[in-house]
Amino acid sequence: MENVISFVNDIIWSDALILLCLGAGVYFSIVTRFLQVSQLREMWRLLFNSESSSKGISSFQAFTVAIAGRVGTGNIAGVATAIAMGGPGAVFWMWAIAFLGSASAFIEATLGQIYKQTKDGQYRGGPAYYIEKGLGIKWYAVLFAVATIVSMALFLPGVQSNSIASGISNAFQVPVAYTGAAVTLLLALIIIGGVKRIGNVAQVVVPFMAGAYILMSVVIIMMNITEVPAVLALIFRSAFNFEPAFAGVIGMAISWGVKRGIYSNEAGQGTAPHAAAAAEVSHPAKQGLVQAFSVYVDTLFVCTATAFMILFTGQYNVVNPEGGFIVENLPGVPFGPEYTQSAVNTHFPTLGSGFVAISLFFFAFTTIMAYYYIAETNLSYLNTKGRKWMIWALRLVMLVATFYGSVKTAESAWVLGDIGVGLMAWLNVIAIFLLRKPALKALKDYQEQRKAGLDPVFSAKKLGIKNAEEWDIEPEAEVNVKKEKELETV
């Protein structure tokens, strides 16, 4: 069975997917005139510039739900894995896919907003919705929804819970089964509360967890400030085959850098549009820009922090594709959170392992929360009869997968996770490329209104965008005013 899973993973994560993701990022960067740079100030302004409603969460809550999904075990264990398999050069390719992927993130999040709809009394949206409404291909939308439910509920939770359990075990010698049971119970208490509770928890936990981790990394970077030029030089030399020691893994550096970069920041994967669609905003491009910024937070801040800590301290191994190791500074230590724990322990022996384990808990746990929200949104899209029992079945499957993942091997957990990410990326990147025009129209409309000094308001009819019913509904206040005028006329 493990051989079959590995075979499937190799097919999905062939060079074709890597080229597709990189190519999409380059294309969207060009057609949006590199909004990841030109609109950076606007991204920050919009981050706190909306409020929640009875149907939607605030822009910041949607941002934190998306960050909860993006900032997870990939930022700690994933970075370590990329370095172990591709050498220091893999870090550069993680940066590259983040920078380019920011434009892809804008496109998919904006589409999520344009084609959202009200279901179950709240905004729902995501790739399945915009594939059906924008492309008019129902079977493709259903395929994405099913693939996402399976990935979010069955394949991916195990990666997060496994890293939590191994990190806690390494730091506090707690049996992985105990940690798995505790994580599963806590998850049950939160996901039963639905998206509102997830949003409320995320907006408190996410800023705290990311801030504390980045603060620790800044302290370690400042303690090694003189080493920054040397580490940057090592990353760039290794990325472009100018470092003799890592010349044999240049292909692995690109492959693993892109793979772990996509796993970490999820740009183009199709997960973030679900959270983006739930936001209450006056224009889709607003949430698109906010979600583009979340890629920076994930990869350029948190992943870079992890990479620098590991490379500063030399607490890593690099696998030789032909057998053995090119670098073996940690004999017998499996690649994963242990690299980061060893790095922090170098400077803070009594604090390091525990701090990383707790950070990993928050990072990974909030990611599982986001996974549940995404799975439930796609179940809502399928609109199955008797959906209430299916929601409970979804919750049960996810809780079982979370516990099981905590006690199985890290390698098998990551392979299943990669399959889930790859499936969604294939389906979504193709979809957003075919649907680029509505998103680009929204961006142009937003920029023109901002240039005119307005707070942009979106009209799907004005831009000739069909099947965006949520944006063609007149606000209740305007409807009441019209009724009053009609009565006065009578």
Summary of the structure (lengths in Angstrom):
residues: 490
radius of gyration: 22.3
end to end distance: 75.2
largest distance: 87.5
contacts: 1896
relative contact order: 0.20
helix: 76%
strand: 3%
